[in-house]
Amino acid sequence: MKGKLYYQDQYIREFQSNLVSQQKSEDGRWFAVLEETAFYPAGGGQPSDTGMLNNVKVTEVEEMDGIIRHYLEGPIADEGPITGMINWNRRFDHMQQHSGQHILSAAFVESLGYETVSFHLGKETSTIDLNTSDLTEGERLKAEALANEIILQNLPIHTKWVNKYEAGKYPLRKRLAVEEDIRLVIIPEFDYNGCGGTHPGSTGEVGLIKILGWEKQRKNTRVSFVCGQRVAKQLHEKNHILKQLTGVVNAPPSEMVSSVKTLIENGKKNEKLLEEARQTILSYEAEALGNSAVDIHGTKVVKKVLQHRSMAEMQQMARSVLQRHGAVVLLVSENGDKLQFVFGAAPSCHNDMKELVSYALEITNGKGGGNSSLAQGGGSAVMPGEELLNRLMEQL
């Protein structure tokens, strides 16, 4: 199409053009309009190109009402001819992923009858949604094998502009989204599809397709995949992780799964043992607290300032003391710039812990709650824990 150099030659990396206009968009971004451009605007699931116009960075490209906007980091100062430079690594990556999607979608149709209902070309991985609620490992392998066979055959990828009548003569994989200016992307005898994206000249340039995983997405199945250089990147990253794990678990890759499972099982056993030990220590600590009770006007009071203890631990300690001793329990933990506290009273005592915690919350700007027999809360460390305990004792 006129002015769209990326349709004339998708391999153009640098071009010359004239500036038609530059201005700020509705959201305050500078954009330039050129007489012709090799920058591909976002569309059809494919992100836009980026690059440079003279020495100004192009951050995004979009087509609005037939006009291609090149969004810039700032205005172009030169009034002469414009030199455009495409970020080729990004462009070719998009060409590989987009053509790979065509091949993979066609492979699912050809081998399994599953059609693609949506496509997303992401920064790291791409996805297609298939019109099936279930996909097995065997089906994945079958479609992936066919897709890579098509790549190895290095079939040509043609593009062709047709009208609606001409398009009807081809076995299109899906219904056309437009009725005019129809552009077909064709892999002869394998895939015929309406598409406005950029594609390499042959399937061999896609390199390789690898399905990474899939998950149920409502009534469909979302398949994640990578193509071309992204396969090599995935392999490098996973191999690096595997090498690190080999050293950590002291096992070769072939035994990695069983070794990790053993580590997890041992970890769970150790966690259980640690929890049992923690419970034993808390029990002994609660017993020691109970034996340290002091008599205040005929009521036994157990009080203690703790350091960096959780609310759950203090609640457990308080309950343990109350089960063994008819006493009032006042526990305060100094946790940095916070104070946490738990108050409890045995049935034989006639002290209201809800009222007591309300007092503590008021003087510490805190929040909490509970009932007359057990209450808890926390606030700011506006005073040392020992001073808070002294004030509580005065309330008793």
C-alpha positions in Angstrom: 0.0 0.0 0.0 1.2 3.5 -0.8 3.4 5.0 1.9 3.8 1.8 3.8 7.3 0.6 3.0 7.0 -2.4 5.5 4.6 -4.0 3.1 6.8 -3.4 0.0 9.9 -4.9 1.8 9.7 -6.2 5.3 13.5 -6.3 5.5 14.0 -2.5 5.2 16.1 -1.3 8.2 16.8 2.3 7.1 14.9 4.6 4.9 14.6 8.3 3.8 11.4 10.3 3.9 10.0 13.8 4.3 8.3 15.2 7.4 4.6 16.0 6.8 3.9 17.3 10.3 4.7 16.9 13.9 2.6 17.9 16.9 1.4 16.8 20.3 -1.2 14.1 20.7 -4.3 14.3 22.9 -2.3 12.9 25.8 0.6 15.4 25.3 3.1 13.1 23.4 5.0 14.4 20.4 4.4 12.5 17.2 5.5 12.8 13.6 3.8 12.0 10.3 6.0 11.1 7.3 5.3 10.9 3.6 6.2 7.2 3.7 7.5 4.9 6.5 9.0 1.5 7.2 7.8 1.6 10.8 5.1 -1.0 11.4 2.2 0.3 13.5 0.7 -1.9 16.2 -2.1 -4.1 14.9 -3.4 -7.6 14.5 -1.8 -8.8 17.8 1.7 -7.5 16.7 3.3 -4.7 18.7 4.7 -1.7 16.8 8.2 -1.1 15.7 10.5 1.2 17.6 13.7 3.0 16.4 14.9 6.4 15.5 13.9 9.4 13.3 17.1 11.3 12.8 18.4 11.4 16.4 15.0 11.2 18.1 13.8 8.0 19.6 10.5 6.5 18.3 8.8 4.8 21.2 5.6 3.7 19.6 3.8 3.7 16.2 0.1 3.5 15.6 -2.3 4.1 12.7 -5.3 6.4 13.4 -7.8 7.3 10.7 -5.4 6.2 8.0 -2.5 8.3 9.4 0.5 6.6 10.9 1.8 8.4 14.0 5.4 8.0 15.1 5.4 8.9 18.8 8.7 10.5 19.8 10.6 11.3 23.0 10.7 14.9 21.7 10.3 17.0 18.6 12.5 16.6 15.5 14.7 19.7 15.2 15.9 19.2 11.6 13.7 20.5 8.8 15.4 18.5 6.0 14.9 14.9 5.0 14.2 12.4 7.7 16.3 9.3 8.2 14.4 6.5 9.8 16.1 3.5 11.4 14.2 0.5 12.5 15.1 -1.4 15.7 15.8 -4.5 13.6 16.2 -7.0 16.5 12.7 -6.1 17.7 11.2 -6.2 14.2 12.7 -9.6 13.3 11.7 -11.0 16.6 8.1 -10.0 15.9 8.3 -11.5 12.4 9.5 -14.8 13.9 6.8 -14.8 16.6 4.0 -13.8 14.3 4.8 -16.3 11.5 5.4 -18.9 14.2 1.9 -18.3 15.5 0.5 -18.8 11.9 2.3 -22.1 11.6 1.4 -23.3 15.1 -2.3 -22.3 14.7 -2.4 -24.1 11.4 -0.7 -27.1 12.9 -3.4 -27.4 15.6 -6.1 -27.2 13.0 -4.4 -29.7 10.7 -3.5 -32.3 13.3 -6.3 -31.9 15.9 -9.0 -29.6 14.5 -8.5 -27.0 17.2 -8.9 -23.4 16.0 -7.2 -20.3 17.3 -9.7 -17.8 18.7 -7.1 -15.1 19.9 -3.4 -14.3 19.7 -1.1 -12.2 21.9 2.5 -11.4 21.0 4.1 -10.7 24.4 7.5 -9.3 25.3 8.9 -12.6 26.5 6.4 -15.2 25.4 3.3 -15.3 23.1 0.0 -17.1 23.5 -2.9 -18.4 21.4 -6.3 -19.4 22.8 -7.6 -22.7 21.3 -11.3 -23.5 21.1 -10.9 -26.6 23.3 -11.3 -26.9 27.1 -8.7 -29.6 27.3 -5.3 -30.2 25.8 -3.2 -33.3 26.5 0.6 -33.7 26.4 0.3 -36.0 23.4 -1.8 -33.5 21.5 0.8 -30.8 22.3 3.6 -32.9 21.0 1.7 -33.8 17.8 1.0 -30.1 16.9 4.4 -28.9 17.9 6.1 -31.6 15.8 4.0 -30.7 12.7 4.8 -27.0 13.2 8.6 -27.6 13.3 8.4 -29.9 10.3 6.9 -27.1 8.3 9.8 -24.8 9.5 12.4 -27.4 8.5 10.8 -27.7 5.0 11.7 -24.0 4.6 8.5 -23.3 2.7 8.0 -19.8 1.1 5.8 -17.3 2.9 3.9 -15.2 0.3 1.8 -12.1 0.8 -0.9 -11.0 -1.6 -3.4 -8.2 -1.9 -6.9 -9.4 -3.0 -10.5 -8.3 -3.1 -13.3 -10.1 -1.3 -14.2 -12.1 -4.4 -10.6 -13.3 -4.9 -10.1 -14.1 -1.3 -13.1 -16.5 -1.5 -11.1 -18.7 -3.8 -8.6 -19.6 -1.1 -9.1 -22.1 1.8 -8.8 -19.5 4.5 -8.1 -20.7 8.0 -10.5 -18.2 9.6 -13.0 -15.5 8.5 -11.7 -12.2 7.3 -11.9 -9.2 9.6 -12.1 -6.8 6.7 -13.8 -6.7 3.3 -11.5 -4.3 1.5 -7.7 -4.0 1.1 -7.4 -7.7 2.0 -3.9 -8.9 2.6 -3.3 -12.7 2.6 -0.3 -14.4 4.2 0.2 -17.7 2.4 2.3 -20.8 3.2 1.4 -22.8 0.1 -0.5 -26.1 0.7 -0.5 -25.4 4.5 -1.9 -22.1 5.6 -3.9 -19.3 4.1 -4.8 -16.4 6.4 -5.8 -12.8 6.3 -3.1 -10.7 8.1 -1.6 -7.3 8.1 1.5 -8.1 10.1 5.2 -8.4 9.0 6.5 -11.9 8.1 9.8 -13.4 6.9 10.1 -14.7 3.4 10.2 -18.4 4.4 9.2 -20.7 7.3 12.8 -21.6 7.9 13.5 -18.1 9.2 11.1 -18.8 12.1 13.9 -21.1 13.4 12.0 -23.3 15.9 8.8 -23.4 17.8 8.6 -24.5 21.4 5.4 -24.8 23.5 6.1 -23.8 27.1 2.8 -24.7 28.7 -0.9 -24.3 28.6 -3.8 -23.6 31.0 -7.6 -23.6 30.9 -9.0 -20.2 30.0 -12.8 -20.3 30.5 -14.0 -22.7 27.8 -10.7 -22.4 25.9 -7.1 -23.5 26.4 -4.3 -20.8 26.4 -1.1 -22.1 25.0 2.2 -20.3 25.7 5.0 -20.6 23.2 8.2 -19.0 21.8 9.9 -19.0 18.4 13.3 -18.3 16.9 15.8 -16.6 19.1 13.4 -16.7 22.0 13.8 -20.5 22.1 17.6 -20.1 22.5 17.0 -17.5 25.2 14.6 -19.8 27.1 17.1 -22.7 26.8 20.0 -20.6 28.1 17.9 -19.3 31.1 16.6 -22.8 32.0 20.1 -24.4 31.5 21.6 -21.8 33.8 19.0 -22.5 36.5 19.5 -26.2 36.1 23.2 -25.9 36.5 22.7 -23.9 39.7 20.2 -26.5 41.0 22.6 -29.3 40.2 25.2 -27.7 42.6 22.6 -27.0 45.3 20.9 -30.4 45.4 24.1 -32.3 44.5 22.4 -34.4 41.8 22.7 -34.7 38.0 19.9 -33.3 35.8 18.4 -36.8 35.2 17.9 -37.1 39.0 16.8 -33.6 39.7 13.1 -34.2 40.1 13.4 -37.0 42.6 16.1 -35.1 44.5 14.0 -32.0 44.8 11.0 -34.1 45.9 13.1 -35.7 48.6 14.3 -32.2 49.7 10.7 -31.0 49.9 9.6 -34.1 51.9 12.5 -33.7 54.3 11.8 -30.0 54.6 8.2 -30.8 55.6 9.4 -33.3 58.2 11.9 -30.7 59.6 9.1 -28.1 59.7 7.0 -30.5 61.7 9.8 -31.2 64.1 10.6 -27.5 64.5 6.9 -26.8 65.2 6.8 -29.5 67.8 10.0 -28.1 69.4 8.5 -24.6 69.3 5.4 -25.8 71.1 7.5 -27.5 73.7 9.5 -24.4 74.4 6.3 -22.3 74.6 4.8 -24.8 77.1 7.9 -24.5 79.3 8.0 -20.8 78.9 4.3 -20.6 79.9 4.9 -22.8 82.9 7.8 -20.6 84.1 5.6 -17.5 83.7 2.8 -19.1 85.7 5.3 -19.8 88.5 6.4 -16.2 88.5 2.9 -14.8 89.4 2.7 -12.0 92.0 -0.2 -11.3 94.3 -2.0 -8.0 93.8 -4.8 -7.4 96.3 -5.6 -11.1 96.4 -5.3 -11.7 92.6 -2.4 -13.6 91.0 -0.9 -11.6 88.2 1.5 -12.9 85.6 3.3 -10.2 83.7 6.1 -10.2 81.2 7.8 -7.9 78.6 8.8 -10.0 75.6 10.9 -9.2 72.6 9.8 -9.6 69.0 7.1 -12.2 69.6 4.1 -12.8 67.4 0.5 -12.3 68.4 -0.1 -16.0 67.9 2.7 -17.0 70.3 1.6 -14.6 73.0 -2.0 -15.8 72.7 -0.8 -19.4 73.0 1.3 -18.6 76.0 -1.6 -16.7 77.7 -4.0 -19.6 77.1 -1.5 -22.1 78.5 -1.0 -20.1 81.7 -4.7 -19.6 82.1 -5.3 -23.4 81.8 -3.0 -24.1 84.7 -3.3 -21.1 86.9 -6.1 -19.0 88.2 -4.5 -15.7 87.3 -4.5 -12.5 85.2 -2.0 -12.6 82.4 -0.4 -9.5 81.0 2.0 -10.0 78.1 3.6 -7.2 76.1 6.0 -7.6 73.2 8.4 -4.8 72.0 8.5 -5.2 68.2 10.7 -2.3 67.0 8.5 0.8 66.8 5.4 -1.2 67.7 4.0 -2.7 70.9 1.8 -5.8 70.9 -0.1 -7.1 73.9 -2.3 -10.0 75.0 -4.3 -9.9 78.2 -6.2 -12.8 79.8 -8.1 -13.6 83.0 -9.1 -16.9 84.5 -12.8 -17.5 85.4 -12.0 -17.1 89.1 -10.7 -13.6 88.5 -13.1 -10.7 88.2 -11.1 -8.4 85.9 -12.5 -7.3 82.5 -9.8 -7.8 79.8 -11.8 -6.0 77.2 -11.8 -2.8 79.3 -8.1 -3.3 80.0 -7.2 -3.6 76.4 -9.3 -0.6 75.5 -7.2 1.4 77.9 -3.9 0.1 76.4 -5.1 0.9 72.9 -6.0 4.4 73.9 -2.6 5.2 75.3 -0.7 3.6 72.4 -2.9 4.8 69.5 -3.6 1.2 68.7 -6.2 -1.2 67.4 -7.5 -4.5 68.8 -10.3 -6.3 70.5 -11.5 -9.3 72.3 -13.8 -10.2 75.2 -13.7 -10.0 79.0 -11.6 -13.1 79.4 -9.1 -12.7 76.5 -8.2 -9.6 74.6 -5.3 -8.4 72.4 -4.1 -5.5 70.3 -1.2 -3.5 69.2 -0.1 0.1 68.9 2.9 2.5 68.7 5.8 2.2 71.0 5.2 5.5 72.6 6.6 4.1 75.9 8.7 1.1 76.9 6.9 -2.2 77.5 7.7 -2.1 81.2 6.0 1.3 81.6 2.9 0.0 79.8 2.8 -2.9 82.2 3.1 -0.6 85.2 0.2 1.5 84.0 -1.9 -1.7 83.5 -1.1 -2.8 87.0 -2.4 0.5 88.3 -5.7 -0.1 86.4 -6.0 -3.5 88.1 
